Amino acid sequence: NFFIVPQVLDYFPKDFSIHGGSLLTIKGTALRGWKATVVYVGRQACLTVNFSSDFIQCIVPAGNGSAALEIDVDGVLYHIGLVDYSSIFTPELLSVSRSQDILTFTVARISGAANVDIFIGTSPCLGVAGNRTVLQCMVPLLPAGEYLVTG
């Protein structure tokens, strides 16, 4: 028999919000198994959104402190490294205001609008734009009612 084992070359980022939801990227070789490939952060599965034999992208679960990063390829668990969860990397919503169909958010601890998705219920807020302290987006057309705003 000839065995090829996964090799991780890099993973990023290494620091996450305590609420999870960030995109983790793992680069390497032979990352995809014949049967199943699962990434674990601590003891929780990372929701895979994209993968091939040389990269995996997944949405990290919520956590706190340091957590082991592992990949299970066809039932064999491989330790990759550690990731850290901290409130330092957790975005903070300071205020929200609305003017007609435009929502304006005052925020802290974000790297910019390109890294933020805002949802009104399950519908994405349209055209998210801004900087590290202020974000704006246009409310999508929705039926009357009360909606949870998440980001």
Backbone as a printed PyTorch tensor [residue, N CA C, xyz], in Angstrom:
tensor([[[  0.8350,  -1.1920,   0.0000],
         [  0.0000,   0.0000,   0.0000],
         [  0.8730,   1.2450,   0.0000]],

        [[  0.3390,   2.2840,  -0.6000],
         [  1.0310,   3.5680,  -0.6730],
         [  0.1360,   4.6140,  -0.0170]],

        [[  0.6320,   5.3240,   0.9800],
         [ -0.1680,   6.2960,   1.7120],
         [  0.3110,   7.7130,   1.4330]],

        [[ -0.6370,   8.5800,   1.2390],
         [ -0.3610,  10.0100,   1.1270],
         [ -1.0580,  10.6630,   2.3080]],

        [[ -0.3070,  11.3880,   3.1060],
         [ -0.8900,  12.0390,   4.2760],
         [ -1.0310,  13.5420,   4.0170]],

        [[ -2.0470,  14.1420,   4.6210],
         [ -2.2270,  15.5900,   4.4500],
         [ -1.0580,  16.3700,   5.0490]],

        [[ -0.7040,  17.4570,   4.4050],
         [  0.3080,  18.3660,   4.9310],
         [ -0.2550,  19.7750,   4.8860]],

        [[ -0.2680,  20.4330,   6.0300],
         [ -0.7420,  21.8130,   6.1070],
         [  0.4590,  22.7340,   5.9900]],

        [[  0.4030,  23.6490,   5.0220],
         [  1.4910,  24.6020,   4.8060],
         [  1.2590,  25.8910,   5.5850]],

        [[ -0.0180,  26.2960,   5.7030],
         [ -0.3560,  27.5410,   6.3950],
         [ -1.8380,  27.5310,   6.7140]],

        [[ -2.2110,  28.2880,   7.7170],
         [ -3.6300,  28.5400,   8.0040],
         [ -3.7420,  29.9610,   8.5360]],

        [[ -4.8470,  30.5990,   8.2090],
         [ -5.0440,  31.9910,   8.6130],
         [ -6.5160,  32.3530,   8.5440]],

        [[ -6.9340,  33.3300,   9.3340],
         [ -6.1670,  33.9710,  10.4040],
         [ -5.9920,  33.0210,  11.5820]],

        [[ -5.2430,  33.4580,  12.5560],
         [ -5.0070,  32.6380,  13.7460],
         [ -5.7420,  33.1960,  14.9630]],

        [[ -6.3720,  34.3590,  14.8100],
         [ -7.1070,  35.0150,  15.8990],
         [ -8.5400,  35.2780,  15.4580]],

        [[ -9.4990,  34.9890,  16.3680],
         [-10.9130,  35.0760,  16.0160],
         [-11.7390,  35.7480,  17.1050]],

        [[-12.9070,  36.2180,  16.6830],
         [-13.9150,  36.7560,  17.5910],
         [-14.4630,  35.6320,  18.4580]],

        [[-14.8270,  35.9460,  19.6890],
         [-15.4090,  34.9400,  20.5720],
         [-16.7530,  34.4430,  20.0500]],

        [[-17.3750,  35.2030,  19.1630],
         [-18.6700,  34.8100,  18.6030],
         [-18.5320,  33.8900,  17.3940]],

        [[-17.2990,  33.6720,  16.9220],
         [-17.0960,  32.8370,  15.7390],
         [-17.6200,  33.5460,  14.4970]],

        [[-17.8380,  32.7700,  13.4420],
         [-18.3980,  33.3160,  12.2080],
         [-17.3750,  33.7890,  11.1960]],

        [[-16.0930,  33.7580,  11.5340],
         [-15.0530,  34.2000,  10.5990],
         [-14.6370,  33.0610,   9.6710]],

        [[-14.0820,  33.4350,   8.5460],
         [-13.6290,  32.4660,   7.5580],
         [-12.1850,  32.0600,   7.8460]],

        [[-11.9860,  30.7660,   8.0810],
         [-10.6590,  30.1930,   8.2800],
         [-10.2120,  29.5500,   6.9770]],

        [[ -8.9920,  29.8170,   6.5480],
         [ -8.4370,  29.2170,   5.3370],
         [ -7.2370,  28.3520,   5.7140]],

        [[ -7.2460,  27.1270,   5.2290],
         [ -6.1440,  26.1880,   5.4540],
         [ -5.5690,  25.8410,   4.0900]],

        [[ -4.2540,  26.0180,   3.9250],
         [ -3.5890,  25.6900,   2.6660],
         [ -2.6250,  24.5360,   2.8880]],

        [[ -2.5600,  23.6340,   1.9300],
         [ -1.6640,  22.5030,   2.0580],
         [ -1.7840,  21.5550,   0.8840]],

        [[ -1.4580,  20.2870,   1.1180],
         [ -1.5620,  19.2650,   0.0860],
         [ -2.2990,  18.0590,   0.6540]],

        [[ -2.9810,  17.3420,  -0.1940],
         [ -3.7240,  16.1240,   0.1730],
         [ -4.6860,  16.3770,   1.3280]],

        [[ -5.3760,  17.5190,   1.3160],
         [ -6.3010,  17.8660,   2.3920],
         [ -7.6580,  17.1860,   2.2420]],

        [[ -7.9430,  16.6910,   1.0720],
         [ -9.2340,  16.0640,   0.8110],
         [ -9.0890,  14.5490,   0.8580]],

        [[ -9.9570,  13.9030,   1.6250],
         [ -9.9320,  12.4560,   1.7260],
         [-10.8640,  11.8090,   0.7130]],

        [[-10.8190,  10.4690,   0.6650],
         [-11.7170,   9.7300,  -0.2250],
         [-13.1450,   9.7630,   0.2900]],

        [[-13.2960,   9.7020,   1.6200],
         [-14.6280,   9.6120,   2.2080],
         [-15.0920,  10.9250,   2.8250]],

        [[-14.3110,  11.4490,   3.7560],
         [-14.7600,  12.6390,   4.4800],
         [-13.5640,  13.4530,   4.9780]],

        [[-13.7450,  14.7640,   4.9870],
         [-12.7690,  15.6790,   5.5550],
         [-13.5190,  16.6450,   6.4560]],

        [[-13.1070,  16.7420,   7.7170],
         [-13.7490,  17.6340,   8.6770],
         [-12.6670,  18.4030,   9.4180]],

        [[-12.8750,  19.7140,   9.5720],
         [-11.9630,  20.5490,  10.3490],
         [-12.6000,  20.7740,  11.7170]],

        [[-11.8010,  20.6010,  12.7650],
         [-12.2690,  20.8340,  14.1280],
         [-11.5020,  21.9840,  14.7520]],

        [[-12.2490,  22.8610,  15.4050],
         [-11.6640,  23.9310,  16.2100],
         [-12.0890,  23.6110,  17.6380]],

        [[-11.1180,  23.2130,  18.4470],
         [-11.4740,  22.6450,  19.7410],
         [-12.1880,  21.3390,  19.4540]],

        [[-13.3280,  21.1450,  20.0310],
         [-14.1030,  19.9220,  19.7770],
         [-15.2960,  20.1890,  18.8810]],

        [[-15.3400,  21.3780,  18.2910],
         [-16.4670,  21.7470,  17.4340],
         [-16.0570,  21.7120,  15.9670]],

        [[-16.9590,  21.2040,  15.1360],
         [-16.6920,  21.1830,  13.6980],
         [-16.7810,  22.5900,  13.1370]],

        [[-15.9050,  22.8830,  12.2130],
         [-15.8840,  24.1470,  11.4780],
         [-16.7500,  23.9240,  10.2360]],

        [[-17.7090,  24.8050,   9.9650],
         [-18.6310,  24.6380,   8.8440],
         [-17.8960,  24.8660,   7.5150]],

        [[-17.6630,  23.7850,   6.7750],
         [-16.9180,  23.8770,   5.5160],
         [-17.7530,  24.5680,   4.4530]],

        [[-17.1530,  25.5840,   3.8140],
         [-17.8410,  26.3010,   2.7420],
         [-17.1640,  26.1020,   1.3920]],

        [[-15.9050,  25.6690,   1.4030],
         [-15.1780,  25.4880,   0.1520],
         [-13.9630,  24.6070,   0.4350]],

        [[-13.7330,  23.5840,  -0.3760],
         [-12.5200,  22.8070,  -0.1680],
         [-12.1060,  22.0440,  -1.4130]],

        [[-10.8200,  21.7580,  -1.4510],
         [-10.2190,  20.9700,  -2.5260],
         [ -9.0510,  20.2190,  -1.8990]],

        [[ -8.2220,  19.6120,  -2.7000],
         [ -7.0890,  18.8890,  -2.1350],
         [ -6.0030,  19.8230,  -1.5940]],

        [[ -6.0240,  21.1110,  -2.0220],
         [ -4.9680,  22.0090,  -1.5520],
         [ -5.4430,  23.1910,  -0.7100]],

        [[ -6.7400,  23.3120,  -0.4540],
         [ -7.1940,  24.3300,   0.4970],
         [ -8.5740,  23.9800,   1.0380]],

        [[ -8.8330,  24.4740,   2.2430],
         [-10.1370,  24.3260,   2.8870],
         [-10.5090,  25.6830,   3.4580]],

        [[-11.7560,  26.0690,   3.2670],
         [-12.2720,  27.2710,   3.9060],
         [-13.5000,  26.8660,   4.7170]],

        [[-13.5360,  27.3470,   5.9650],
         [-14.6790,  27.0200,   6.8070],
         [-14.9890,  28.1850,   7.7370]],

        [[-16.2090,  28.1790,   8.2630],
         [-16.6720,  29.2130,   9.1950],
         [-16.4440,  28.6910,  10.6080]],

        [[-15.6250,  29.4010,  11.3830],
         [-15.2840,  28.9180,  12.7230],
         [-16.4590,  29.0740,  13.6760]],

        [[-16.5960,  28.1140,  14.5990],
         [-17.6320,  28.2190,  15.6300],
         [-17.2080,  29.2220,  16.7010]],

        [[-18.1210,  29.5550,  17.5940],
         [-17.7930,  30.4350,  18.7200],
         [-16.8160,  29.7240,  19.6480]],

        [[-16.0380,  30.4950,  20.3870],
         [-15.0860,  29.9060,  21.3160],
         [-14.4860,  30.9460,  22.2310]],

        [[-13.5750,  30.5100,  23.0910],
         [-12.9250,  31.4110,  24.0270],
         [-11.5450,  30.8570,  24.3590]],

        [[-10.5500,  31.7120,  24.3920],
         [ -9.1880,  31.2730,  24.7030],
         [ -8.5610,  30.5570,  23.5180]],

        [[ -7.6300,  29.6600,  23.7970],
         [ -6.9460,  28.9040,  22.7410],
         [ -7.6980,  27.6140,  22.4580]],

        [[ -7.6820,  27.2040,  21.2010],
         [ -8.3320,  25.9570,  20.7920],
         [ -7.4480,  25.2450,  19.7820]],

        [[ -7.4150,  23.9230,  19.8840],
         [ -6.6520,  23.1230,  18.9240],
         [ -7.3430,  23.1510,  17.5730]],

        [[ -6.5450,  23.2430,  16.5250],
         [ -7.0480,  23.1690,  15.1540],
         [ -6.6140,  21.8200,  14.6000]],

        [[ -7.5910,  21.0030,  14.2010],
         [ -7.3130,  19.6610,  13.7210],
         [ -8.1140,  19.3750,  12.4660]],

        [[ -7.6120,  18.4670,  11.6650],
         [ -8.3090,  18.0510,  10.4560],
         [ -8.4570,  16.5280,  10.4990]],

        [[ -9.6660,  16.0690,  10.2730],
         [ -9.9680,  14.6430,  10.2290],
         [-10.1420,  14.2730,   8.7610]],

        [[ -9.2150,  13.4620,   8.2530],
         [ -9.2790,  13.0240,   6.8590],
         [ -9.5000,  11.5150,   6.8690]],

        [[-10.6780,  11.1240,   6.4160],
         [-11.0550,   9.7030,   6.3570],
         [-10.8580,   8.9850,   7.6870]],

        [[-11.2210,   9.6680,   8.7860],
         [-11.1690,   9.0340,  10.1010],
         [ -9.8450,   9.1410,  10.8250]],

        [[ -8.8340,   9.7560,  10.2220],
         [ -7.5350,   9.9460,  10.8760],
         [ -7.3990,  11.4260,  11.2290]],

        [[ -7.1500,  11.7020,  12.5160],
         [ -7.0800,  13.0650,  13.0100],
         [ -5.6440,  13.5810,  12.9700]],

        [[ -5.4430,  14.7600,  12.3590],
         [ -4.1270,  15.3980,  12.2630],
         [ -4.1770,  16.7370,  12.9830]],

        [[ -3.2210,  16.9700,  13.8730],
         [ -3.1310,  18.2410,  14.5930],
         [ -2.4520,  19.2680,  13.6870]],

        [[ -3.0830,  20.4290,  13.5310],
         [ -2.5540,  21.4830,  12.6640],
         [ -1.8430,  22.5580,  13.4800]],

        [[ -2.4650,  22.9750,  14.5820],
         [ -1.9190,  24.0600,  15.3850],
         [ -2.9600,  24.5700,  16.3500]],

        [[ -2.8250,  25.8370,  16.7180],
         [ -3.7540,  26.4700,  17.6430],
         [ -4.3270,  27.7310,  17.0320]],

        [[ -5.5520,  28.0500,  17.4370],
         [ -6.1400,  29.3530,  17.1260],
         [ -6.5530,  29.9840,  18.4470]],

        [[ -6.6710,  31.2920,  18.4530],
         [ -7.0470,  32.0180,  19.6610],
         [ -8.3290,  32.7980,  19.4410]],

        [[ -9.1940,  32.7510,  20.4530],
         [-10.4170,  33.5470,  20.4830],
         [-10.2290,  34.6400,  21.5290]],

        [[-10.6420,  35.8600,  21.1950],
         [-10.4910,  36.9540,  22.1440],
         [-11.5020,  38.0530,  21.8410]],

        [[-11.9070,  38.7650,  22.9010],
         [-12.8010,  39.9090,  22.7040],
         [-12.0820,  41.0230,  21.9480]],

        [[-10.7460,  40.9990,  21.9420],
         [ -9.9780,  41.9940,  21.1810],
         [-10.3110,  41.8930,  19.6940]],

        [[-10.6400,  40.6780,  19.2270],
         [-10.9630,  40.4610,  17.8210],
         [-12.4680,  40.3830,  17.5780]],

        [[-13.2530,  40.7600,  18.5850],
         [-14.7020,  40.7020,  18.4840],
         [-15.2420,  42.0840,  18.1480]],

        [[-15.8640,  42.2320,  16.9780],
         [-16.4250,  43.5410,  16.6250],
         [-17.4430,  43.9990,  17.6640]],

        [[-17.5170,  45.3020,  17.8460],
         [-18.4470,  45.8680,  18.8120],
         [-19.3600,  46.8600,  18.1130]],

        [[-20.6580,  46.7020,  18.3310],
         [-21.6500,  47.6310,  17.7940],
         [-21.8820,  48.7200,  18.8330]],

        [[-21.6180,  49.9700,  18.4560],
         [-21.7650,  51.0820,  19.3830],
         [-23.1200,  51.7520,  19.2490]],

        [[-23.6180,  51.8840,  18.0050],
         [-24.9430,  52.4740,  17.8040],
         [-25.4590,  52.1480,  16.4060]],

        [[-26.7740,  52.2530,  16.2440],
         [-27.4260,  52.0500,  14.9520],
         [-28.4310,  53.1740,  14.7540]],

        [[-28.4760,  53.7050,  13.5570],
         [-29.5030,  54.6920,  13.2310],
         [-30.0540,  54.3900,  11.8450]],

        [[-31.2590,  54.8830,  11.5900],
         [-31.8920,  54.6400,  10.3060],
         [-32.4230,  55.9590,   9.7530]],

        [[-32.1400,  56.1850,   8.4840],
         [-32.6860,  57.3310,   7.7680],
         [-33.2860,  56.7860,   6.4850]],

        [[-34.5970,  56.7120,   6.4330],
         [-35.3310,  56.0810,   5.3350],
         [-34.8520,  54.6370,   5.1710]],

        [[-34.2670,  54.2730,   4.0320],
         [-33.8520,  52.8890,   3.8080],
         [-32.3660,  52.6460,   4.0660]],

        [[-31.6790,  53.6140,   4.6730],
         [-30.2480,  53.4830,   4.9490],
         [-30.0290,  53.2550,   6.4450]],

        [[-29.3170,  52.1710,   6.7580],
         [-28.9050,  51.9170,   8.1390],
         [-27.4650,  52.3750,   8.3030]],

        [[-27.1780,  53.0550,   9.4140],
         [-25.8260,  53.4930,   9.7240],
         [-25.4260,  52.8940,  11.0630]],

        [[-24.2770,  52.2230,  11.0690],
         [-23.7630,  51.5560,  12.2550],
         [-22.4610,  52.2210,  12.6790]],

        [[-22.3550,  52.5620,  13.9380],
         [-21.0860,  52.9930,  14.4970],
         [-20.4990,  51.7690,  15.1760]],

        [[-19.2710,  51.4080,  14.8040],
         [-18.6740,  50.1460,  15.2460],
         [-17.2450,  50.3470,  15.7410]],

        [[-16.7270,  49.3260,  16.3780],
         [-15.3280,  49.3060,  16.8010],
         [-14.7800,  47.9090,  16.5320]],

        [[-13.4670,  47.8200,  16.3740],
         [-12.7480,  46.5620,  16.1860],
         [-13.1630,  45.8010,  14.9210]],

        [[-13.2970,  46.5140,  13.8210],
         [-13.4500,  45.8460,  12.5300],
         [-12.3320,  46.3460,  11.6250]],

        [[-12.0100,  45.5710,  10.6090],
         [-10.9210,  45.9620,   9.7120],
         [-11.4250,  46.7320,   8.5010]],

        [[-12.7340,  46.8410,   8.3390],
         [-13.3020,  47.5860,   7.2310],
         [-14.5450,  46.9070,   6.7000]],

        [[-15.2460,  47.6130,   5.8180],
         [-16.5170,  47.1260,   5.2890],
         [-16.3740,  45.8680,   4.4390]],

        [[-15.2210,  45.6660,   3.8170],
         [-15.0330,  44.5090,   2.9400],
         [-15.1350,  43.1920,   3.7020]],

        [[-14.9250,  43.2420,   5.0160],
         [-14.9440,  42.0230,   5.8250],
         [-16.2280,  41.8560,   6.6290]],

        [[-17.2700,  42.6250,   6.3000],
         [-18.4970,  42.6080,   7.0950],
         [-19.6960,  42.2860,   6.2140]],

        [[-20.5320,  41.3810,   6.7030],
         [-21.8440,  41.1130,   6.1050],
         [-22.8820,  41.4700,   7.1470]],

        [[-23.9300,  42.1670,   6.7310],
         [-25.0080,  42.5540,   7.6310],
         [-26.2900,  41.9400,   7.1000]],

        [[-27.0880,  41.3680,   8.0070],
         [-28.3360,  40.7320,   7.6220],
         [-29.4970,  41.3490,   8.3740]],

        [[-30.5930,  41.5470,   7.6550],
         [-31.8570,  41.9730,   8.2420],
         [-32.7250,  40.7180,   8.1930]],

        [[-32.9180,  40.0830,   9.3380],
         [-33.4980,  38.7420,   9.3210],
         [-32.5090,  37.8400,   8.6070]],

        [[-32.9640,  37.1440,   7.5720],
         [-32.0560,  36.3000,   6.7860],
         [-31.6530,  36.9490,   5.4640]],

        [[-32.1090,  38.1790,   5.2410],
         [-31.7980,  38.8870,   3.9960],
         [-30.5840,  39.7850,   4.1650]],

        [[-29.6550,  39.7430,   3.1940],
         [-28.4800,  40.6140,   3.3220],
         [-28.8500,  42.0870,   3.1480]],

        [[-28.2390,  42.9290,   3.9650],
         [-28.3600,  44.3700,   3.8030],
         [-27.5280,  44.7090,   2.5600]],

        [[-28.0090,  45.5730,   1.7100],
         [-27.4170,  45.7950,   0.3980],
         [-26.3390,  46.8770,   0.4070]],

        [[-25.2580,  46.6220,  -0.3160],
         [-24.2130,  47.6250,  -0.5210],
         [-23.5040,  48.0560,   0.7390]],

        [[-23.0640,  47.1200,   1.5540],
         [-22.3550,  47.4770,   2.7870],
         [-21.0920,  48.2580,   2.4140]],

        [[-20.9710,  49.4520,   2.9830],
         [-19.8230,  50.3160,   2.7000],
         [-19.4420,  51.0410,   3.9810]],

        [[-18.2120,  51.5240,   4.0250],
         [-17.7810,  52.2930,   5.1830],
         [-16.3160,  52.0970,   5.4640]],

        [[-15.9640,  52.3060,   6.7330],
         [-14.5640,  52.1980,   7.1440],
         [-14.4770,  51.4320,   8.4600]],

        [[-13.4600,  51.6890,   9.2510],
         [-13.2540,  50.9340,  10.4990],
         [-14.1700,  51.3650,  11.6300]],

        [[-14.8690,  52.4960,  11.4670],
         [-15.7220,  52.9970,  12.5580],
         [-17.1780,  53.2080,  12.1790]],

        [[-17.4790,  53.3600,  10.8890],
         [-18.8580,  53.5940,  10.4500],
         [-19.1620,  52.7130,   9.2460]],

        [[-20.3120,  52.0360,   9.2970],
         [-20.7930,  51.2220,   8.1770],
         [-22.1800,  51.6820,   7.7890]],

        [[-22.4830,  51.5910,   6.4990],
         [-23.8240,  51.8860,   6.0160],
         [-24.2510,  50.8190,   5.0300]],

        [[-25.5640,  50.5780,   4.9770],
         [-26.1140,  49.6720,   3.9780],
         [-27.5740,  50.0220,   3.7500]],

        [[-28.1190,  49.5230,   2.6410],
         [-29.5060,  49.7940,   2.2930],
         [-30.3640,  48.5860,   2.6760]],

        [[-31.4520,  48.8640,   3.3850],
         [-32.3630,  47.8140,   3.8260],
         [-33.0420,  47.2040,   2.5960]],

        [[-33.0330,  45.8650,   2.4710],
         [-33.7070,  45.2240,   1.3340],
         [-35.2280,  45.3540,   1.4750]],

        [[-35.9390,  45.1470,   0.3760],
         [-37.3970,  45.1640,   0.4240],
         [-37.8900,  43.9310,   1.1710]],

        [[-38.6190,  44.1690,   2.2450],
         [-39.1010,  43.0830,   3.0920],
         [-40.5570,  43.3250,   3.4790]],

        [[-41.2640,  42.2690,   3.8130],
         [-42.6250,  42.4500,   4.3260],
         [-42.5970,  43.1740,   5.6600]],

        [[-43.7110,  43.8010,   6.0400],
         [-43.8120,  44.4870,   7.3180],
         [-43.5150,  43.5080,   8.4450]],

        [[-42.8640,  43.9850,   9.4870],
         [-42.5730,  43.1350,  10.6320],
         [-41.3270,  43.5650,  11.3400]],

        [[-40.9820,  42.8490,  12.3920],
         [-39.7920,  43.1200,  13.1800],
         [-38.7160,  42.1210,  12.7880]],

        [[-37.4740,  42.6270,  12.5670],
         [-36.3850,  41.7830,  12.1060],
         [-35.1690,  41.9420,  12.9940]],

        [[-34.4880,  40.8350,  13.2200],
         [-33.2230,  40.8460,  13.9320],
         [-32.1300,  41.2980,  12.9600]],

        [[-31.2820,  42.2180,  13.3910],
         [-30.1610,  42.6720,  12.5810],
         [-28.9100,  42.0070,  13.1260]],

        [[-28.1930,  41.3010,  12.2430],
         [-26.9590,  40.6170,  12.6410],
         [-25.8410,  40.9720,  11.6790]],

        [[-24.6180,  40.7660,  12.1220],
         [-23.4800,  41.0480,  11.2600],
         [-22.3820,  40.0590,  11.4900]]])
